Amino acid sequence: MRTRLLQWFHPQHPVFLLAILLVPMMAVRAYLVLRFGSSSPFWDQWDAELDNLLLPYLRGELHFSQLFAAHNEHRILFTRLVSLGLFAANGNQFDAKVEMLFNIVPYAAALGTMAWVGMRTLVPAARPFLILGIFALASAPFGWENLIAGFQNQFFILALLSLITIWLASAEVLDRRRLLAILICSVLALFTMASGIFAAAAAAGLLVYRLLAADVDRRRGGLALLLMLAVTVVGLVTLPAPPHGDTFHARSIGQFLEALRNTLAWPLRPRWISVAVLWLPTVALTLAMLRRTLTRQSISRGERFAFAVAGWVLVQAVAMAYSRGTEVHNVVTSRYTDLLAIGVINNLWLVLHACFGNGSRLPSWGRTTVPAVFIGWIALSSFPTFVAAKGSMQERSIAGAMQEKILATYLRDGDLDALRDTPGRFPYPDAERIDHVLSRSDAASIMPIEIRRPLAFPTDHCSGLEHPGAFAGLPNRPQAIGTYLVDGGDANIIDCSSAPVLVKGGRMLYFQGGYGPPGVAATLVGKQHTIELVTQGVAGDRWRPRLLDLPADEYQLHIVDNDPHGWVAVTPPIEAGRLTQFRVVAEERCGPGLYIALVLTLMMLIAAVSGAANRHRETQA
């Protein structure tokens, strides 16, 4: 065990490098989710998730067949299962940010699979370059629409299942277990997105080449090819018709070619020269494989895998350019970039394979210089794309916070005009559709804590309290009650209690802002229990979340402000699921958490490099 651990800790060992990749990558993406994400439902989540999935499940009306139902031209089985699982684990509470945090797992699994396969098929000296390139792509918010949207994990699951299918199809020997695994993964890919059929198609293309090159058993290879063709045909036959018809299809050959150029050039500038340089490694591999086929020379498993992955990405790009030509001919929509990133990584692997492979004629300095230049060129050329993605993500974050405020105000007052008077804030659906969903009590009760109604403590008779009653510099929380007045500021003096409310108790969460004792206080006063909600002030213009185990009792909310230069505001306690509690705590500590993850990664690197140096000196001695 000690020997194995020492091997794993070598700075060029795949296990060590995979950890070095995944720890900071997942930390960075979690930070971006917590910093820019919104817990509010967005776009398709109102219909496909809330109204057609979670609410029927809550009412006991969900049928098994609904999990396989069409969503536009897709069948998103896994996305629905993830949504249901997180909803149930969170105490039947919807929270888009919890979904976003979970989506980091399949994303990391997909890129981790690409990294692991790439490292296994490269010499040790080339592996750090691959990890560096993958981390640079993964840590940038290119695919921000998938990153800060909870209902978008189908892209990551599709990539994961497709990569596994192709890796299995590239094996030296296609035994029964591998054939079964290939079949299962390719079939499951059909239930991620419409383009899930390309997993089987890419594997079929690879198997055709292998049969022609005679590097696989004809009987097993032929059986695998028939299975992949059958899966592809079944996928095409059962593909749902898009409800929007050909609205988004490319309108002309010119528009299609522009869209194809943009997808293949991503993340570089949309120029054909960018396409030529970025995909030159794939062209070189294809020519080499044709030559080896004619001369009956064998190729490595890594080359077979890279060839099929390149084909898979190219077919995805063609499908995007045709089916979404009206979108993509101007700029590649960010939600598609997570699939295109696989092609960039694949081409980086080919560069490393060419530079560090046994047949390389480059000098030792050239083997490191060429990959470094390739990575640097991509990084510099993609900087405008990075800036645009970052700006768009910030705009979505601001819009998400505004949507939370509007929905919380609507649920607090029941005023439909709170939705109608915000044109453009909800791109989909319209105010009447949102009202139709949230007007039902069970739908309102599953909203995230930023939106859902908290415990109702009537304070209308308290003239010195307002909603939200907090300094204007704080994010607006319509549910909050506080002593900071719009007209009078923090000079307000008040001592008032709400009407009593019977509370069943449980694990609660509330937000506090403003000053602390002794000048101000917010207390839940019950017949048998007294709970201090404010024990200390909150530094800075922010709300601080606090968790509370609230015993069952009849409570009054008692707010006191005797400080003419201070104020206090709290949201009444609200039930929060366990996953939401974890999310809120992580949100409070996301900055330090990212710092710890990066420091931990740096410490692992230093320890591994110093350990390798010591072992080298011992060997020389």
C-alpha positions in Angstrom: 0.0 0.0 0.0 2.8 2.4 0.9 4.5 1.7 -2.5 1.2 2.2 -4.4 0.6 5.5 -2.6 4.2 6.7 -3.4 3.5 5.8 -7.1 0.3 7.7 -7.1 2.0 10.8 -5.6 4.5 11.0 -8.5 3.9 14.3 -10.3 3.4 12.5 -13.6 1.2 9.7 -12.4 -2.4 9.8 -13.8 -4.0 9.5 -10.4 -2.1 12.5 -9.0 -2.7 14.6 -12.1 -6.4 13.7 -12.1 -6.7 14.9 -8.5 -4.7 18.1 -9.4 -7.2 18.7 -12.2 -10.5 17.9 -10.4 -10.0 19.5 -7.0 -9.4 23.1 -8.2 -11.7 22.7 -11.3 -14.7 21.7 -9.2 -13.8 24.4 -6.6 -13.7 27.1 -9.3 -17.0 26.0 -10.8 -18.7 25.8 -7.4 -17.5 29.3 -6.7 -19.0 30.6 -10.0 -22.3 28.8 -9.3 -22.6 30.3 -5.8 -21.4 33.7 -6.9 -23.4 34.1 -10.1 -26.2 31.5 -10.0 -29.9 32.2 -9.1 -32.2 29.8 -7.2 -35.1 31.0 -9.3 -36.7 28.7 -11.9 -35.5 29.8 -15.4 -37.1 29.3 -18.8 -37.9 25.6 -19.4 -37.9 24.9 -15.7 -41.3 26.5 -15.3 -43.0 24.0 -17.6 -40.7 21.0 -18.0 -39.5 20.7 -14.4 -42.0 22.4 -12.1 -45.4 22.0 -13.8 -44.8 18.7 -15.6 -42.4 16.8 -13.2 -42.1 18.0 -9.6 -45.7 19.0 -9.0 -47.2 15.8 -10.5 -44.6 13.9 -8.3 -45.7 15.9 -5.2 -49.4 15.1 -5.9 -48.7 11.4 -6.6 -49.8 11.9 -10.3 -46.4 11.2 -12.0 -46.3 8.2 -14.3 -43.2 6.2 -15.2 -43.8 6.9 -18.9 -43.6 10.7 -18.3 -39.9 10.3 -17.5 -39.3 9.3 -21.1 -41.7 11.9 -22.6 -40.3 14.2 -25.3 -38.9 17.6 -24.3 -38.8 19.5 -27.6 -36.8 17.1 -29.8 -35.1 15.5 -26.8 -35.8 12.7 -24.3 -34.1 14.0 -21.1 -34.5 11.0 -18.8 -31.4 11.6 -16.7 -32.1 15.3 -16.3 -35.5 14.4 -14.9 -34.2 11.7 -12.6 -31.5 14.1 -11.2 -34.2 16.7 -10.7 -36.5 14.3 -8.9 -33.7 12.9 -6.7 -32.5 16.3 -5.6 -36.0 17.5 -5.0 -36.8 14.5 -2.8 -33.4 14.7 -1.0 -34.1 18.4 -0.3 -37.3 17.7 1.6 -39.5 18.3 -1.5 -38.1 21.8 -2.1 -36.9 23.1 -5.4 -33.6 24.9 -5.5 -31.9 25.6 -8.8 -28.6 26.3 -7.1 -28.5 22.9 -5.6 -29.0 21.5 -9.1 -26.2 23.6 -10.4 -23.8 22.4 -7.7 -24.7 18.8 -8.4 -24.1 19.3 -12.1 -20.5 19.9 -11.3 -20.2 16.1 -10.7 -21.2 14.9 -14.2 -19.2 17.7 -15.8 -16.1 16.7 -13.8 -16.8 13.0 -14.7 -16.9 13.8 -18.4 -13.7 15.9 -18.4 -12.1 13.5 -15.9 -12.8 10.6 -18.3 -11.2 12.6 -21.2 -8.2 13.4 -19.0 -7.8 9.8 -17.7 -8.0 8.3 -21.2 -5.7 10.9 -22.5 -3.1 10.3 -19.8 -3.2 6.6 -20.1 -2.4 6.9 -23.8 0.4 9.5 -23.5 4.0 9.2 -22.2 4.4 10.6 -18.6 6.2 13.7 -19.8 3.2 14.8 -21.9 0.5 14.4 -19.2 1.0 17.7 -17.4 0.4 19.6 -20.6 -2.9 17.8 -21.1 -4.0 18.6 -17.6 -3.0 22.3 -18.0 -5.1 22.6 -21.1 -8.2 20.9 -19.7 -8.1 23.0 -16.6 -7.8 26.2 -18.6 -10.9 25.3 -20.6 -12.9 24.0 -17.6 -12.2 26.9 -15.2 -13.3 29.6 -17.8 -17.0 30.2 -17.9 -17.4 29.5 -21.6 -20.4 27.3 -21.1 -22.0 29.7 -18.5 -25.5 28.8 -19.7 -25.0 25.2 -18.6 -23.0 26.3 -15.5 -25.6 28.6 -13.9 -28.7 26.7 -15.0 -29.9 23.7 -13.1 -31.7 22.0 -15.9 -28.8 21.7 -18.3 -26.9 18.6 -17.1 -27.9 16.6 -20.2 -24.9 18.1 -22.0 -22.5 16.7 -19.5 -24.2 13.2 -19.2 -24.2 13.0 -23.0 -20.5 13.7 -23.2 -19.7 11.2 -20.5 -21.7 8.3 -22.0 -20.4 9.1 -25.5 -16.8 9.1 -24.4 -17.2 5.8 -22.5 -18.9 4.2 -25.6 -16.1 5.3 -27.9 -13.4 4.2 -25.4 -14.9 0.7 -25.1 -15.2 0.5 -28.9 -11.5 1.2 -29.3 -10.4 -1.7 -27.1 -8.0 -4.2 -28.5 -10.4 -7.1 -27.8 -14.2 -6.7 -27.9 -15.2 -9.4 -25.5 -18.8 -10.0 -24.3 -18.6 -7.7 -21.3 -17.3 -4.8 -23.5 -20.0 -5.5 -26.1 -22.7 -5.4 -23.4 -21.2 -2.2 -21.9 -21.0 -0.5 -25.4 -24.6 -1.4 -26.0 -25.8 -0.1 -22.6 -23.9 3.2 -22.8 -25.0 3.9 -26.4 -28.7 3.2 -25.6 -28.5 5.4 -22.4 -27.1 8.2 -24.5 -30.3 8.3 -26.5 -32.0 9.6 -23.3 -29.8 12.5 -22.8 -30.4 14.7 -25.8 -31.4 14.3 -29.5 -27.7 14.2 -30.5 -27.3 11.1 -28.2 -27.6 9.0 -31.4 -24.1 10.2 -32.3 -22.5 8.1 -29.6 -23.5 4.9 -31.4 -22.8 6.5 -34.8 -19.3 7.5 -33.8 -18.6 4.0 -32.4 -20.0 2.5 -35.6 -17.7 4.7 -37.7 -14.7 3.5 -35.6 -15.7 -0.1 -36.0 -16.0 0.3 -39.8 -12.4 1.5 -39.9 -11.2 -1.2 -37.6 -12.8 -3.9 -39.8 -11.3 -2.4 -42.9 -7.9 -2.2 -41.2 -8.3 -5.8 -39.8 -7.2 -4.8 -36.3 -10.3 -6.4 -34.6 -11.8 -9.8 -34.7 -14.2 -9.9 -37.6 -17.0 -11.7 -35.8 -16.9 -9.6 -32.7 -16.3 -6.4 -34.6 -19.1 -7.2 -37.0 -21.5 -7.9 -34.2 -20.5 -4.6 -32.4 -21.1 -2.7 -35.7 -24.5 -4.2 -36.2 -25.5 -3.3 -32.6 -24.3 0.3 -33.1 -26.1 0.6 -36.4 -29.3 -0.8 -34.8 -29.0 1.7 -31.9 -28.5 4.6 -34.4 -31.5 3.5 -36.4 -33.7 3.1 -33.3 -32.6 6.6 -32.1 -33.5 8.2 -35.5 -36.9 6.4 -35.7 -37.9 7.4 -32.1 -36.5 10.9 -32.3 -39.3 13.3 -31.3 -40.3 16.0 -33.9 -39.3 19.5 -32.7 -42.4 21.5 -31.8 -40.9 24.6 -33.3 -40.5 22.8 -36.7 -37.6 24.2 -38.8 -37.7 27.7 -37.2 -34.1 27.5 -36.1 -32.7 25.6 -39.1 -30.1 27.2 -41.3 -31.9 29.1 -44.1 -29.3 28.8 -46.7 -26.1 27.0 -47.6 -24.2 30.2 -46.8 -25.8 30.5 -43.4 -25.0 26.9 -42.7 -21.4 27.3 -43.6 -21.1 30.4 -41.4 -22.6 28.5 -38.5 -20.3 25.5 -39.2 -17.3 27.8 -39.3 -18.2 29.3 -36.0 -18.7 26.0 -34.2 -15.5 24.4 -35.6 -13.4 27.6 -34.8 -14.7 27.9 -31.2 -13.2 29.2 -28.9 -11.1 31.1 -31.4 -12.1 33.9 -33.6 -14.7 32.8 -36.2 -12.3 32.5 -39.1 -11.6 29.6 -41.5 -7.9 30.0 -40.7 -8.8 29.3 -37.1 -10.6 26.1 -38.2 -7.7 25.0 -40.2 -5.1 25.5 -37.5 -7.2 24.1 -34.6 -8.2 21.0 -36.6 -4.9 20.4 -38.3 -4.0 17.6 -35.8 -7.2 15.8 -36.7 -6.5 16.1 -40.4 -3.0 14.8 -39.9 -4.3 11.8 -37.9 -6.9 11.0 -40.5 -4.2 10.9 -43.3 -1.9 8.8 -41.2 -4.7 6.3 -40.4 -5.6 6.0 -44.1 -1.9 5.4 -45.0 -1.6 2.7 -42.3 -4.8 1.1 -43.5 -3.4 0.7 -47.0 -0.1 -0.6 -45.6 -1.8 -2.8 -43.0 0.1 -1.1 -40.1 -1.5 -1.1 -36.7 -2.5 2.0 -34.8 -2.6 2.6 -31.0 -5.8 2.6 -29.0 -5.3 6.2 -28.2 -5.2 7.1 -31.9 -8.4 5.1 -32.5 -10.1 6.8 -29.6 -9.0 10.3 -30.8 -10.2 9.5 -34.3 -13.7 8.6 -33.2 -13.9 11.5 -30.7 -13.0 13.9 -33.5 -15.7 12.4 -35.7 -18.2 12.7 -32.8 -17.4 16.4 -32.3 -17.5 17.1 -36.0 -21.0 15.5 -36.3 -22.2 17.5 -33.3 -20.9 20.7 -34.9 -22.7 19.9 -38.2 -25.9 19.2 -36.3 -25.6 22.5 -34.4 -24.9 24.4 -37.6 -28.0 22.9 -39.4 -30.6 22.6 -36.6 -29.6 25.9 -34.9 -28.2 27.7 -37.8 -30.2 30.9 -37.2 -28.6 31.1 -33.7 -25.1 29.9 -34.4 -24.3 31.7 -37.6 -23.8 34.9 -35.5 -22.1 33.5 -32.5 -21.9 30.0 -30.8 -24.4 29.9 -28.0 -22.6 29.1 -24.8 -24.7 26.0 -23.9 -23.2 24.2 -26.9 -19.6 24.9 -26.0 -19.2 22.2 -23.4 -19.5 19.6 -26.3 -17.2 21.6 -28.6 -14.6 21.8 -25.7 -14.1 18.0 -26.1 -12.8 18.6 -29.6 -10.3 21.2 -28.4 -9.0 18.8 -25.8 -8.9 16.0 -28.4 -6.8 18.1 -30.7 -4.5 19.0 -27.8 -4.0 15.3 -27.2 -3.0 14.8 -30.8 -0.4 17.5 -30.6 1.0 16.0 -27.5 1.0 12.5 -29.1 2.8 13.8 -32.1 5.4 15.7 -30.1 6.1 13.0 -27.5 5.4 9.8 -29.4 8.0 7.3 -30.3 8.0 8.5 -33.9 8.6 12.1 -33.1 11.7 13.7 -34.7 11.5 16.9 -32.6 14.4 17.7 -30.3 13.8 17.7 -26.6 13.2 21.4 -26.4 10.8 21.3 -29.3 8.7 18.6 -27.6 7.8 21.0 -24.8 7.8 24.2 -26.9 5.2 23.1 -29.5 2.5 22.1 -26.9 3.2 25.2 -24.9 2.7 27.4 -28.0 -0.5 25.5 -29.0 -2.0 26.0 -25.5 -0.9 29.6 -25.3 -2.2 30.3 -28.8 -5.6 28.9 -27.9 -5.6 30.8 -24.5 -4.8 34.2 -26.1 -7.0 33.7 -29.1 -10.0 32.8 -26.9 -9.7 35.8 -24.6 -12.4 37.8 -26.4 -14.7 34.8 -26.1 -13.8 34.6 -22.4 -14.6 38.3 -21.8 -17.9 38.0 -23.6 -18.9 34.9 -21.6 -18.0 36.5 -18.4 -20.1 39.6 -19.2 -23.1 37.5 -20.2 -22.8 35.5 -17.0 -22.8 38.7 -14.9 -25.9 39.9 -16.8 -27.7 36.7 -16.1 -26.7 36.9 -12.5 -28.2 40.4 -12.1 -31.3 39.2 -14.0 -31.6 36.2 -11.7 -31.4 38.3 -8.6 -34.1 40.6 -9.9 -36.4 37.6 -10.8 -36.0 36.3 -7.2 -37.1 39.7 -5.9 -40.1 39.9 -8.2 -41.3 36.4 -7.5 -40.8 36.9 -3.7 -42.9 40.2 -3.9 -45.6 38.4 -5.9 -45.8 35.5 -3.3 -45.8 38.0 -0.4 -48.6 40.2 -1.8 -50.4 38.0 -4.3 -50.4 40.9 -6.8 -50.2 39.8 -10.4 -49.1 43.3 -11.4 -45.7 42.5 -9.7 -45.2 40.1 -12.6 -46.9 42.1 -15.3 -45.0 45.4 -14.6 -41.6 43.8 -15.3 -41.3 43.5 -19.1 -38.3 41.6 -20.2 -37.4 40.3 -16.8 -38.9 36.9 -17.6 -38.0 35.9 -21.1 -40.3 32.9 -20.7 -43.0 32.2 -19.6 -45.3 35.2 -19.4 -46.8 36.7 -16.2 -50.1 34.8 -16.6 -48.3 31.4 -17.0 -46.2 32.1 -13.9 -49.3 33.1 -12.0 -51.0 29.9 -13.1 -48.2 27.9 -11.6 -47.6 29.8 -8.4 -51.2 30.5 -7.5 -51.5 26.9 -6.4 -50.4 26.5 -2.7 -48.4 23.3 -3.3 -46.4 25.1 -6.1 -45.7 28.1 -3.9 -44.6 25.9 -1.0 -41.8 24.2 -3.0 -40.1 27.5 -4.1 -36.6 28.2 -3.0 -36.0 30.1 0.3 -35.2 33.3 -1.6 -38.7 33.3 -3.0 -41.0 31.2 -0.8 -43.2 32.7 1.8 -41.6 32.6 5.3 -43.6 32.2 8.6 -46.3 34.9 8.5 -45.8 37.2 11.5 -48.4 40.1 11.1 -46.7 43.4 11.8 -49.1 45.8 10.1 -49.9 47.5 13.5 -46.2 48.3 14.0 -45.8 51.7 12.3 -42.0 51.7 12.6 -41.4 48.4 10.6 -41.2 48.1 6.9 -40.4 45.5 4.2 -37.5 44.9 3.8 -36.6 47.6 6.4 -32.9 47.4 5.5 -30.2 49.8 4.2 -30.6 50.3 0.5 -27.1 48.9 -0.2 -28.2 45.4 0.7 -29.7 43.0 -1.9 -33.5 43.4 -1.7 -35.3 40.7 0.3 -39.0 41.4 0.1 -39.8 39.0 2.9 -37.6 40.8 5.4 -38.9 43.0 8.2 -36.7 45.8 9.6 -36.4 49.2 11.2 -34.6 51.1 8.5 -37.2 53.4 6.9 -37.2 54.8 3.4 -37.9 58.3 4.8 -36.4 58.2 8.2 -33.3 56.0 7.7 -31.8 54.4 10.8 -33.1 57.1 13.2 -36.2 55.0 13.9 -37.0 54.0 17.5 -39.4 51.1 17.9 -40.4 48.3 20.3 -43.2 46.2 18.8 -44.4 42.6 18.7 -46.3 40.8 15.9 -49.5 38.9 16.4 -48.9 35.4 17.7 -48.4 32.6 15.2 -48.6 28.8 15.8 -45.4 27.2 14.5 -45.0 23.4 14.1 -41.2 23.7 14.5 -38.3 22.2 12.6 -35.0 23.1 11.0 -35.3 26.7 9.8 -33.2 29.3 8.1 -33.4 33.1 8.2 -31.3 36.0 7.1 -30.1 38.9 9.3 -28.8 42.3 8.4 -27.8 45.4 10.3 -26.5 46.0 13.9 -26.5 43.8 16.9 -27.2 44.0 20.7 -27.6 45.9 22.9 -29.1 48.7 20.8 -31.3 46.4 18.7 -32.9 43.0 19.0 -35.1 40.5 17.2 -36.6 37.7 19.2 -39.1 34.9 18.8 -41.1 34.9 22.0 -43.1 31.8 22.6 -45.2 30.5 25.5 -42.5 28.0 26.4 -39.4 29.1 24.3 -37.5 32.3 23.6 -35.2 32.4 20.6 -32.8 35.3 20.0 -32.5 35.8 16.2 -29.9 38.6 16.5 -26.9 37.8 18.7 -24.4 40.0 16.9 -24.2 42.5 14.1 -23.5 41.8 10.5 -20.4 43.5 9.1 -20.8 45.1 5.7 -23.8 45.6 3.5 -24.9 42.0 3.3 -27.4 39.5 4.6 -26.0 36.8 6.8 -27.8 33.4 6.8 -28.4 31.6 10.1 -29.7 28.1 10.8 -32.1 27.5 13.6 -33.7 24.5 15.3 -37.1 26.0 16.1 -39.2 24.1 18.7 -42.9 23.9 18.1 -44.7 26.7 20.0 -46.8 29.8 19.5 -44.5 32.7 18.8 -44.5 36.4 18.4 -41.8 38.2 16.5 -40.5 41.0 18.9 -38.3 43.6 17.3 -36.6 46.4 19.3 -34.5 49.3 18.0 -33.4 51.8 20.7 -30.3 52.9 18.7 -30.9 56.2 16.8 -27.8 55.4 14.7 -28.5 51.7 14.1 -31.0 49.4 12.5 -31.9 45.7 12.3 -33.7 43.6 9.8 -34.5 39.9 9.6 -36.5 37.5 7.4 -38.9 35.4 9.5 -37.7 31.8 9.7 -38.4 29.6 6.7 -38.2 25.8 6.4 -35.1 24.8 4.4 -34.2 21.4 3.1 -30.9 19.9 4.0 -29.3 20.4 0.6 -30.4 24.0 0.6 -28.9 24.5 4.1 -25.6 23.1 2.8 -25.8 25.4 -0.2 -26.4 28.5 1.9 -23.5 27.6 4.2 -21.3 27.0 1.2 -22.5 30.3 -0.3 -21.4 32.1 2.9 -17.9 30.5 2.7 -17.4 30.1 -1.1 -14.5 32.6 -1.1 -12.5 30.9 1.6 -13.4 27.5 0.2 -12.0 28.2 -3.2 -8.8 29.6 -1.5 -8.4 26.4 0.5 -8.9 24.2 -2.6 -6.3 26.1 -4.5 -3.8 26.1 -1.6 -4.4 22.4 -1.1 -3.7 21.8 -4.8 -0.5 23.8 -4.6 0.6 21.9 -1.5 0.0 18.6 -3.3 2.1 19.8 -6.2 5.0 20.9 -4.0 4.9 17.7 -2.0 4.9 15.5 -5.1 7.6 17.4 -6.9 9.9 17.5 -3.9 9.2 13.8 -3.2 10.1 12.9 -6.8 13.3 15.0 -6.6 14.3 13.2 -3.4 13.7 9.8 -4.9 15.8 10.8 -7.9 18.7 11.9 -5.7 18.4 8.6 -3.7 18.5 6.6 -7.0 21.6 8.5 -8.2 23.3 8.0 -4.8 
